[in-house]
């Protein structure tokens, strides 16, 4: 039975940032730093693309770091941003979908990837890219908050709605959200949706060039309203990738995996992801891991 990996753990792991198959390609090493501050049940992963278009996954789990990939999981270009969704899988099958922005042609693409375990070996059996819409030049980051996704470009933050119409992927016209200094935001990730049924609110977390770790609450109202709070005032500027993970035995908490351009990484634990208080966020550097591929 195929099911969302969020609902149950299987021998095959699929994350919305990209397909991950344990033990296919990569090495695991103990993360000797920061372990005292991060519970052993916490995991985080982020998709990455090498310069040749090969998809990778960088992972922190159970106190170890690893790099994982499936042979043939390769695009002919390196996306400037990706927004994953629709991941399902079991012990022999994995399917993942994402939106990806092209580095040169200005389009956003729908990417579908299917992997199957054949004779004990995981193989990519389907990899399709479909051009969806123009107007996406200059994208710095995407993040999915189904059915909406957010895009950073220039000084602006945009929200779009994604849908399948007659089986074809479609993207709405953009809604420009309040604010004019979004160029100071380096990374942006969807955390959760809360608020009320009448006015849902998406919560995004990210890092800024002034060193802040910050979250934003963006309403679905028209026009949208945004409130924000600084979780940490300094130390987060060097991160070119920020991932939000989970902790099996600490459901109120979250783990944050940050990657720097030099290939080093840091992991941090927030015991209460909903309180808007970052004073209890703990963790630290994992050192140089060689994670230099483009991470998201």
N, C-alpha and C positions, 0 to 999 in steps of 0.2 A: 504494500500500500504506500503510495507516494503521499507525502505530507509536507507542510511547511516545516522547515528546520527549527523555526521558533517554537513550534509546538512540542517537539520531541527531539532528543539527541539520537543520532544514528551513527553507524560506522563511517558514513560519509558526511562531511560538514559542508554546508553551503551558507555563505553569508551574502547579504544584499550588496555588498561592495564587489563581489566577484566569487567565482567558483573556487573552492578550496578542497583539495583532496589530501588527507593526511598521508605523509610518507611517500609521496610521489617524487618530488624533487625538493631537496633542501636539507638543512641541518638544524638540529635543535641544540641549544646551549643553555646552561644555567644562567639565570639573570641574578647575579650576586648582589647587585645594588637594589635598593628600594624594597626588597622583599619583606622586610619587617613592617613596612607601612601598607602593603597591598595584600589583602587576603589571598590565599592560595586558590580559592574558587573563582577568582576573577580572570576574565579573558577579554581580549580585544584583537581586532584584525583590521587591516586596511588593504585595499587593492592597490596594485602598482603596475606600471608598464615600463619595461626596459626600452632602450632606444631603438631596438629592432622590432618593437611591437609585441613582444612576448608578455603575456599577463603573468603577474606574480601575486602572491599574498604574503604580506608580512604579518606575523602573529606573535602575540604574547599570551601564554596560557599555562597555568599550573606552575608558574615560576620559571618558565623556559621561553626562549625566543626561537623562531624558526622562519625560514623562507620556503614557500611552497609554490608549486606550479604544475600544470599538466602540459605535456609535450603537445605542440600544435595549437595551443590556446593563444592565438596570435592574430593581431590586426596588422594592417599595412601602414598604420600611423599610430601616434601616441596621443590619446585624448588630452585636451586641456582641462576637461572636467567630466566626471561620471556621476550618474545618479541611479543606483541599483534598486530593483524591486522584483517581486514575483518569483522568489527562489523556492524551489521545492526539491525534495530528494529522498532517497532511501539508500540501502546498502549497495545498490547496483546502478542507480540512475540519479543524475543531477541536472537540473535545468535552471538557468539564471537569465534574467533580462535586465537590461540597463539602457539608459540614455547616455550618449557620449557626444561631446562637442569636438569638431574637427579642428586641428591647429591652423589650417590654411584656407579651407574653402568656405567657412562661415556657416556651415550647416550643423544641425543636431541630428544624430543618427539613433535609430533603435537597433540594439545589438542583442541577439539571442544566441545563447551558448548551451549546448547539451553535451554532457559527458556520460559515458557508460562504462561499466566495469566488464571487460571482455577477457575471458581466460585469466582472471585475476589482475588485469592491468587496466587502469583507467585511461580512456581515450576520448578525445573530442570527436563526436560523431556528427555534430551540426554546429556551424558557426555562420550566422547570417547577419549582414548589416543592411539596414534600410534607411535611405535618406528621408528625413521627415520634414524639416523646415529650415529656411534660411534665417539670417538675422542674429546669428550666434557668434560672430567674430568677436575676439577680445574676451572671451569667457575665461575667468580665473578659477571659478569653482561652481559646482552644482551640488545640490543635496535634495533628496526626495522626501516629501511629506505627503504621501499618497492621499488624494489624487493630484495634489499640487507638488511642484518642485520649485526651488529657489535657485537663482543665478546671480553670481557676482560678476560685474563687468564695469570697468571704469570707476566712476564715483557712485554708481547706482546699484541697488538691489532690486531684482525683478522676481515676480511670482507668475507662474504659468500653471495651467491645468492640463494634465495628460489624460488621454482617453483612447480607447480603440473604437473606431467607427467603421462598421461593416468589416471588422477584422483588421483594419489598417490603423497603425499608430498615428495619433494626431496630437498636436500641441497648440494650445490657444494663443491668442495675442497676449503680449506681456502686460502685467500691471506693475507700474513703477511704484515702489513702496517709499514711504517717507524717509528723509535723510539724504545728505549730499556728500558724506565723507566715507562712503563704503570702500573707497580705495585704500583706506587704512586698515581694513580687515584682511588678514592673511589667509585664514582658514575659517570654514563655516560648516557645521554639521547639524542635521536635524536630531533633536533629542526625543521629543514626545509631543502629543497634542493634548491639551487640557482645556480649561475654561468651562463653558456651559454648552448644552445642546443647542441653544439659540445663538451662541457666539463662541465657537471653538477658537482656541488660541494655539498656534504652533510655537514651540520653544526651540530655539536654535542656540548652539554654543559655538564659540570660536575664539580665535586669537587675533591680536592687533599688533601693528608695527610699533606701537609705543610700549609693548610688553604686557598688555592686559590680557587676562582670560576673562571672557565676558559672556553673558547670555542675553538673548533678546526674546521678547514675547510679542508675537505678531498676530493680531486679530484677523478673523475672517470677515469682519465688518467691511462695509463699503461706505466711505473710504477706510482702508485699514489703519489701525493705530499700532504704534510700536512703543514698548517700554523696555528698558534694559537695566542691567546691573553688573557692576564689575565684581567678579568673583575673586580674582587675584590681580594686584596692581602692577606686578612686574615679573619678568623672567620668562615670558612666553613668546617674545618676538621672534626668536630663531626658528620656530617650528614652521615647516612648510607643509606639514600634514598633521591633522588631529583626528583621531578616531574615538568614538564613544563605544565602550564595551559594556559588559554585564558581569554580575557576580551571582552565581547560582544560590549561594547561601546568604546573600545580603541583597535581597530584592529591592530595597530602598536605595541602595548605593549604585555607583557607577565607577568604571575604570576609564581613564583617559590615556591614550597612547599617542605620544607626540614624536614626530620624526623630523630631524634636521637635515639640511642639505648635505652636510658632511657624512651622512650615513649613521649618525648616532641617534639614539632614541631615549625617551624617558617614559615612565609609567607612573600614574598618580591615581589615588583612590579618594573618592568623595563619598562619605558615609551616607549622606542624604542628598540626593540629586534634586530634590524638589524644594529645598528650604531657601534657595537663593543666597546661601551663606557659604562662601568659599574658604573661610578661615580654617576649616577642618580638613581641607584637601592636603593629603600627604603623599610622599613618594619622591622619586628622584631619577637620576640618570642610570641607564643601562649600559652606557658606554658606546664605543664605536662598534656597530654591527655590520657595516658594509651595506646598509640599506640605502643605496644611492639612486635606485630607479625612481621614476616619477611616481610619487605616492599621493593619495587623495584623502 
